[in-house]
Amino acid sequence: MKSGDTSPILEACKTESERQLSQMRKIATDMFGEHPNYLFGVNGSVARRECTSGSDVDLFFLINGKVTISDARKAQDAYRSKLKDVGLVMPAHGGVFENPLKINNLLRTIGGDEDTNEFITRRMLFLLEGEWTFNRQLFEQTRTRLIERYVADDLGDHKLSLFLLNDVIRYWRTICVDFEHKTAAADKPRAIRLIKLRFSRMLLYLGGVAAVSQTIGLEVAEKRQRLEELFAMSTIARLQAIFGPAIEKPLARYGRFLAQLDDADIRTQLKLPGEQGLQTAAYQGLSDEAREFKKDLLDMLMDGLGAEHDVVKALLL
């Protein structure tokens, strides 16, 4: 993979993501008007402004008040159908976002026996990359409440929000372990999942860690406000805000990753089952790039924050 300016692919992905978001928002408003208790949103590449030609739309549905799950599911199905009618690609059924979820459950279930993989996935992706498609006010209120759960009223000015940092770390380790579970069967596409883990999921993880790093030396209200500001940005924009020009080297590699995903022939190779996908030239090239990407991110983190930064120490112990 050759070096070069990757800003065109990054800008193209952002433009297409914004187009799809605008389309989804208009359809939702036309369908549901000003319904106060529905919150529809999207995770994944569209939310991160990284949409490529092979991306689908990772929708999520949250509800408030006295809305029943049954009524919400009907609204969800109708919305999905409308989005498919305009050519947007819906994910396969059966994932963790398949069913509507009450907002209070999203906020309440942090830790303990009830905090399943589904809960931590929905909670972390809402915070780290989520974007609204219907009911922006409720979306922002929910993000505020979630951050308040993580940043306690009595948290000292000099302290990190370890509660949040530990959950970000736990989520990253969870998806790393789940990767092996989800791709254990020989007929499962392993290469594309692994490459996405090593690029987009790793960058998302670092975006969460970096956000927490910015809370040292702030009062509780300022910590919460800073986190809200940072989580309102896409992952790339957040890292640019925190690390400045130092992000450009890993971002160039990330742009090449997105360009490869945008190539139909390469995606076809990566989607081959099991070892077949891992033996392709497409995977081998991206795997080499992923190793350098990880090194560049680590260099950026250490140079930008320093080995003595509390967030770096917290990652180790």
SULUR-V89980 format. One record per helix or strand of 3 or more residues. SS is the DSSP state (@ for helix, = for strand). FROM is the first residue (numbers start at 1). TO is the last residue. If there is no record, write none. Layout:
ss;from;to
SS;FROM;TO
SS;FROM;TO
//
This chain:
ss;from;to
@;7;32
=;38;43
@;44;47
=;57;63
@;69;85
@;103;108
@;117;128
=;131;134
@;136;150
@;162;182
@;191;213
@;220;231
@;235;261
@;264;270
@;274;278
@;281;305
@;310;316
//
